[in-house]
Amino acid sequence: MQVILVQDVANLGYKNDIVKVKDGYGRNYLIPNKLAIIANDSNVKQLNENLKQQAKKLAQQLADAQATAEKLAATVINVAVKANEDGKIFGTVTTAQIADALAAQGFDIDRKIITVEPVKELGEAVATARLHREVKAEIKLNVVAE
């Protein structure tokens, strides 16, 4: 079954993508939850017309995402966490902590688009933010003790 995604779906695709999914997944999950619509001829034509009209807007979003990615590449974010004397931290650095630290430096980035490998020690680390379907930005973290 082919469907047109109405929203971004993790591990499946982005909004306005036409993807092939299993029949049950489409009929029982994607369509009832309004995450997708069936990709029949009329819906595909309507999608193509909408994409033509939105081309300029999408180009602007891409340019904004690239500009934000360049700013993030030049920035180091300090994240304060509780740690013992050996440099091991209690717990891990979360995406919410990274989003809060970014907000303190003037970046408006949602925690849901940030991914980070588990950080267990003080020092430097790297997180990734998916700003646009074509733009991923690396966020340099400096994990320090509180």
Secondary structure, DSSP 8 states (H G I E B T S, - for coil): -EEEESS-BTTTB-TT-EEE--HHHIIIIITTTTSEEE--HHHHHHHHHHHHHHHHHHHHHHHHHHHHHHHHHT-EEEEEE-B-TTSBBSS---HHHHHHHHHHTT----GGGEEE----BSEEEEEEEEEETTEEEEEEEEEEE-
